[in-house]
Amino acid sequence: MNQTAPRSPFDLSGRTALITGSTRGIGFALAQGLGRAGAHIVVNGRQQAAVDEAVARLAAEGIGASGAVFDVAQEASVAAGFAALDAAGREIDILINNAGIQHRKPMLELELADWQRVLDTNLTAAFLVGREAARRMVARGRGGKIINIGSLTSQAARATVAPYTVAKGGIKMLSRAMAAEWADKGIQANSIGPGYILTDMNQALVDNPEFDAWVKASNPTRRWGKPEELAGTAVYLASSASDYVNGQIIYVDGGWLSVL
Ligand SMILES: NC(=O)c1ccc[n+]([C@@H]2O[C@H](COP(=O)([O-])OP(=O)(O)OC[C@H]3O[C@@H](n4cnc5c(N)ncnc54)[C@H](OP(=O)(O)O)[C@@H]3O)[C@@H](O)[C@H]2O)c1
């Protein structure tokens, strides 16, 4: 018998994945998940030291990884980041637009500069990075995968986080706009909507007993999510298992949005 086992549709061997904001939190967990499925990981963040440390942590568990330091919210920085990837011969097959920030303030007190900063980092950045990645995917003719990280606020609003809510609602529709324009180029663009996940972004909320109790009472799973619980959905959407899935959002929220 000289048979080769068929390749699993979830196998990412030979693919390269750029994950923005992957120095810590959800981005790092997604890097581990895609790396364990075989992908080479390009770690991104704004600080060289944090990027180097994340690359080293991935390499220590046998994952092929390299770094790309750029600010996703600055057009020139994104262009320079992709120019450096081109020069290094890194071809991005999978992009996860994950970098994001939060700013909590009632709308009556919200400054325009903070509104703009949250929109720039959480929404416009996904367009800027997605455009650079897709230009190269289209030129190479092999298609690709784009995953945009949304939120429960892609679906439902909550007081004090208006710009974040607007940005994450926009992320859901950006994935659909990408699908509409690029599906016939072999690109699938989908969103993941995480529930409340234990990361640095939420530390103040975890430390607030009232908020912590609200999360546990509202969610039918009765607990916060863990970053690694998003990895399986990301591997699926990054792999050929999802080649006919386009423009969708998958909520990974412990069932939160399914209940009253
Ligand atoms: N945690 C949750 O409960 C939750 C729920 C739903 C959705 N999300 C979304 O999931 C994503 C990750 O959240 P997280 O909780 O893991 O956040 P986090 O722990 O605060 O990590 C954010 C990451 O983004 C990077 N980053 C921020 N601004 C950047 C910029 N302008 N350019 C490049 N990188 C930038 C940070 O690195 P540097 O600061 O070093 O650049 C860091 O690596 C975000 O889009 C967030 O909105 C989170």
The ligand as a Gaussian input file, in Angstrom:
#p B3LYP/6-31G(d) Opt

LIG

0 1
 N      -11.675000      40.889000      25.230000
 C      -12.950000      40.825000      24.886000
 O      -13.851000      40.529000      25.693000
 C      -13.371000      41.102000      23.474000
 C      -14.717000      40.881000      23.134000
 C      -15.127000      41.111000      21.838000
 C      -14.212000      41.560000      20.901000
 N      -12.916000      41.770000      21.261000
 C      -12.002000      42.237000      20.218000
 O      -10.919000      41.331000      20.098000
 C       -9.761000      42.044000      19.672000
 C       -8.613000      41.788000      20.638000
 O       -9.002000      42.196000      21.939000
 P       -8.158000      41.847000      23.249000
 O       -9.116000      41.820000      24.375000
 O       -7.271000      40.691000      22.998000
 O       -7.283000      43.206000      23.380000
 P       -5.891000      43.491000      24.117000
 O       -5.556000      42.421000      25.089000
 O       -5.972000      44.895000      24.588000
 O       -4.833000      43.400000      22.898000
 C       -4.923000      44.304000      21.835000
 C       -3.824000      44.021000      20.832000
 O       -3.966000      44.971000      19.753000
 C       -2.720000      45.644000      19.565000
 N       -3.004000      46.986000      19.047000
 C       -3.777000      47.961000      19.595000
 N       -3.791000      49.045000      18.793000
 C       -3.010000      48.746000      17.724000
 C       -2.630000      49.455000      16.549000
 N       -3.055000      50.713000      16.325000
 N       -1.806000      48.838000      15.652000
 C       -1.379000      47.574000      15.872000
 N       -1.714000      46.854000      16.954000
 C       -2.512000      47.431000      17.875000
 C       -2.046000      45.612000      20.925000
 O       -0.641000      45.724000      20.832000
 P        0.159000      47.106000      21.128000
 O       -0.703000      47.910000      22.077000
 O        1.445000      46.654000      21.704000
 O        0.322000      47.764000      19.792000
 C       -2.419000      44.192000      21.386000
 O       -1.580000      43.241000      20.770000
 C      -10.185000      43.520000      19.581000
 O      -10.583000      43.813000      18.258000
 C      -11.380000      43.587000      20.512000
 O      -12.248000      44.645000      20.191000
 C      -12.477000      41.574000      22.524000

